[in-house]
Amino acid sequence: MTLLQSVLVPKVSAGKSFGARQRWIHWSVPLLCIAQIPTSWAIQRTHLAHGFTKPAPFDLFLHQVHAWMGWLIMGLALTQIALRYVCGRPSLEGLSALERWAATGVHVALYGLLLLLPFTGTVAMYLSFRAAPVHRWLSWMLLALALIHAAGALWHHFYRRDDILRRMLTSQSRDHERAM
């Protein structure tokens, strides 16, 4: 493996599942993304206040919560990427080349969106509201990819009956596997 490949390609861990930190971040990010939905409604209400009306203080607070949660999501995504390089990820053995390509593509796109969304949201909030439609479109893309990601995990669990979903739910060490 060349130096460039060692930097660009996350290592494969010896274990059968992701580490506890990786699993915690994996499940925290979608929960935070779901929490972004009602706070985004408050943003719309703050921009609907015109003329003599002022936005409600609670809506302004939710606007700030939306921004801070977006930055938290970006931080968690960056941490998750770093953990893939430091701790590794379970092997993709047993998957076809097409499945490995699809899994990698969806993960790269998910991470890209989790980084782009806070960026476009920050631009829309502080620099130019013209970025808001791009931010909204990226949000719908994230939802579509998250549904594809979840459908893939369920397909592996119920149709292929492999451990792809289980390794993100529980810790499965090689010792545990031998004991079974």
Disulfide bonds with the S-S distance in Angstrom:
none
